[in-house]
């Protein structure tokens, strides 16, 4: 049988896998282009993308715009496949990142960490960029679809539903993370149903993409059978040669055990899933990592009362300095055994899928 393709409007990915955007330098052009070359949708994360620009601290907005342009262009040189960007609503430079991505002709924008209620206002008739909000409930999906329908006379081109087993910042309260009522298995069918009236009204399919804790071909089979059109996977792509993180960051996944997967309170006011290390232990014991907020990168960050700067911690981790940072990771990160190529990984996932569907 094999994996079927994923259609989002006039875009067709040969396999129904979107590589999730992983912020602060984990998924840039290297990983995104490798995934696109294997027939999936590769995604560049825009959060703090200018981290390596020489004027980053002085000139935050321009450094990020410059870096995003460069990464999109680099990805285009490396692949003819589908390239998307992930732009968090909570970013203070959200509008700049959206405009830049559209100007560069990006195929699709994924947007979560808040409700992207006004995202369509950046498009005009000529722009072919697809828009896919990321939600964690049917209610959020319906609110976005209704707002877009009323205000812009359009609906999302796809909707990503992220469950509580995802890595990084989560759209759930701590009490909801292990509650079966909020499991991905429960919310995927609810989102599909919530979007049906909008599909009927606009006579177009709104593919629903399942995300958060999806690790194997067997997982993909399960969610496709539930009615999802595809899946988003991020964690499993970290331990590939092409992932843009340092080797030390990847090794944090390989060396982790199941009990190292912890939920932390992030300075941005959301729970996050990460790999326990000394930095996280020190913060949880009340030790502060003094800093001045250099970037003002997130609207929701309570930097005055925060024990550390989340951007600095994640930049350090991306570069391999895990004494002064930590790795965000999905619930299954501890299952990684070794670093392999994206091609090998996709072949393995296809094989797992074929075995599950026999």
N, C-alpha and C positions, 0 to 999 in steps of 0.2 A: 504493500500500500504506500508507505512513505508519508512524510509530512506534507500536508496540503499547503497551498499558497495563502497569502493574506492580502486581501484587497482593501485599500483605504482610498475611496474615490477612484481616481485614475492611476493611483500607484499600486503596483503589485510586487510584493516581496515573495521570493520563491519558497521561503519557509516562514511559518507563522511566529517567528521569534524576533522580538524587539530587545536590543541590548539596553538595559536601563541606564539612564544618565547618572553617573556617580561624580558628585561635585568635588571641587577643589582638586582638580588635576588627575582624577583617577580614570575618567573616560574622556579622552581628547581625540585628535584625528587618528592616532595610531590604532587604538582599539576600535573606534567607530568604523574606520575604513576596512579593517580586517573582517568585521562582522558583515558589513555590506557586501564584501567580496564573496562571502559564503552564502549570499541570498537572503540574509536577515536585514533588519533595519538597524544601522549603527547610529549611536546617539552621543553627541558631544555635550557635556554638562557645562553650563555657562557660569555657575557660581564661582566667583573669585578666579576666573579664568586668566586674568592678567597677572597672576602671582609671580611669574618669572620676568615680567617687564622691569627694566632698570628703574623706571620712575613710578613703580607701582604704589609706593606709600605716599608719594607727593601728589600723584595724578591719577587717582583711583579710577575715575570714570573713563578717561581716555585710554588708559592702559588696558582696561577690560575690553573696550570696543576694538582696539588694535589686535589684541590677542584672539578675540573671537573671529574676526575677519581672517586672520592668518590660519587658524585651525580649520575653518570651513574650507578655505582654499586648498590647504594641504590635503584634507580628506578627499576633495574632488580630484586632486592629482593622482591619488592612490586608488580610487575606485570609480566605477561607473554605476555603482549600486545606490541604494536609498540612504540618505544621511539626514538625521534629525538633530534637533537641539532640545535640551531640557532647560527651561527657564522658570525658576521658582518665583511665584507671585510675591513672596516675602522679600525678594531682593530690592534694595533701594534703587538699583539701576535697571529694574525690570523693563521699563519702556525702551531704554537705550539698547538693551540686549535683543528685544523683540524687533525693533526697527532694523538693527544691524543684520540680524539673521535673515529677515525678509529681503533686505537690499542685496544680500549675498545669494539669494535664490534658494534658501534652504527648503528641503522637501516637506518637512513636517516639524511643528513646534509642539512639544509636550510641556504641559504647565500645571504644577500642583503647588503644595505648601501654601495654601490659601485658595480661594475660588477665583479663577481668571475670568471674572464677569465681563470685563471690557476688552478681552483679547481681540475680538473681531474688528474693533475700530482701527486697528493698525493695517488692515488689508484694504485693497481696492479691487476693482473688477479684474485687473490684469494679473494680479498676484495668484500664483498657483499653490502657494504654501498651504499645507493642511494644518488644521488646529485640533489638538487632542488634549483635553483637560485630564488631569489625574485626580481621582476622587477616592474617598474611603467609605462612601455610603451611597445608597440609592437616592437619599434625600439630596445630597450634594449634586449628584448627576442631574436630577430633575430641576433643581434651582438654576444650574448653569444653562441647561437646554432651554428652559422657559425664558430666562433673561435674554439669551442670544436670539431666540425666536421672536420675542416681543420687540427687542430693540434693534436687531440687525437683520431680521428676517432670514436667519440661517441657523443651522444646528451644528454641533461638533461633527468633525469628520470621523472621529473615533473617540472612545472614552477608555482610559486605563483605570482599572479598579485595583487599588493597592491595599492588600490585607495587612494584618498586624505582624506578620512574620518577616516583613521587609527589613532591610538594613537602613541605617541613618535615621533621620527624623521621621516620626510616625504621626499619622493623623488620627491618633486614638488617645483616649485617657489611659493612664497606667492601669486602671481597674478593668479596662476593656480588652487589654492585649491578650489575655488568656481566656476570655469569655467566648464560649462557642457561638453566642449570638452575633459576634463580630468577626467570625472566621471568614476567610476568603470564600470557602465553599458555600457559606450562607449569603454573602453579599453579592457574589457574581450574578446568580439568578435574579436577585432583587433589582440590580442595576439594569439587566437586560429588560426586565418588565417595565421599569420606570421609563425607559427610552422608547418603548413600543409606540406610544401615542405620537411621539415626534417623528418617528420613522414613517408612520402612516400619513401624517400631515404633509411631510416634505417628500414623500415617495422616494426615500433613499435609505439605504442601510447605514446604521451607525454601529460599526463593529466594536464589540466590547473585548478589551484585552485584560486578561487576568495577571496580576502581579503580586509579589511579596511572598517569598519562601518557595517559589517554584524552582526546582533543582534538577529534576530528571525528565527523561522522555516519557516516563510513566506519569509524572505530574502533568505534563502537557496533554497527554491523552485524557486524563481525568477532567481537565477544565474544558477541552474542546468538546467532550461529550456533554458537558453541562450547558453548552451553547456559546462559550467564548469563541471568538474568531481567531484568537492568537494569545500569546503570553509575552510578558516582559520578564527578562531574567537579567540580573545584574551581578549578584554575588559570585555566580559560577564563572563569570568572565574575568574576575580579578586575577585568578591564578593562571593567566595565559601570558605567553611571552610578549604579546602585543599590547597588553594593558599598560596604560601610561604611568602607573605608579612605580615606585622604587621596588627593588627586589626584597628589601627588608619588610615593606608593607605586605607584599604577597606572602612572605614567610610567616607573618603574623597569622594569616589564615591557615597555612599548612600546619603550624605548630599549635594551633588552638585546640582545646578539647570542648566538648559540649557544655561543660559547666563554665567555660570562659565567655559564653554568650550572655551579655548582661544588658539590662535596660538602665540608661542613665538619664538624669534630668539635664537637658541641654540649656545653656544660657539663653537660647532663643525661645524658651518657654514651652518646649515640646519634649516628650520622652523620645529617646533615640536608642537604637540597638547598636552595640559596639562590642569589641573584643577586650575583655578585662586585661589591664596591664598596670604597671606601677603608677603611671600618671593618673589613671582613673581611681586607683586605690587611694592615692594621696588626696585627690580632690574630695573623695567620699569621706575621708577622715577630717575634712575641714581645712586642709591646707590650701592657701590661696596662691595663685600664680600671678603676681602683680603685673599689670599691663596698662598702657593707655590705649584707648580704642583708636587704632589708626585708620580704619576703613569705613566704619558705619555701613557695613555691607547688608545687614538685615534689619528690616523695619521693626521686627519684634524683639530684637536682642536687648536684654536688660543689662547693658555692659557696665553700668555704674555699680550694680550689686553682684555681678558675676565673679566667680572665683578664677576664671580664666577666659581668654579670648578663643572662641570656637574656631574662627578662621585660622589663627596662628597655630592652634593645636593640630588642625587638619592639614595645613601646609607642611608643618613639621613631619607629620606622619607620611604624607605623600612622598616626601624627600628621604624618608627612612630614619628620621630622628624621632624614634618612638619613646625616648626618655621624656620628650617634651610635647607629646601628642598621643593620639590613639587612632585606631582604625575603626570606622563604621563598618558594619557587616550584617548581612541577613542571618536569619535563624539557623541556616544550614551551612554556614561558612566553615565550621569545624570539619565538614566532610571532605574538604579539599585535601588531596594527597601529594600532588606534585604540580609543577608548572608545565603546561603543555601549550601547543599552538591553538589558535582559534579554530583552524581547520580540523585539527584532531578532536577538539572539544565538540564541535558541531557534528562531526561524524559519529562521535560517541552518543550524543543526544539522539541522533537519528536511529542508531542501533537500539538504544533503550526504548524509543518510541515503537519501533517495529516489533520488539519482543513483547511490549505491553499490549499491542493491538492484535497479536496472533490469535 
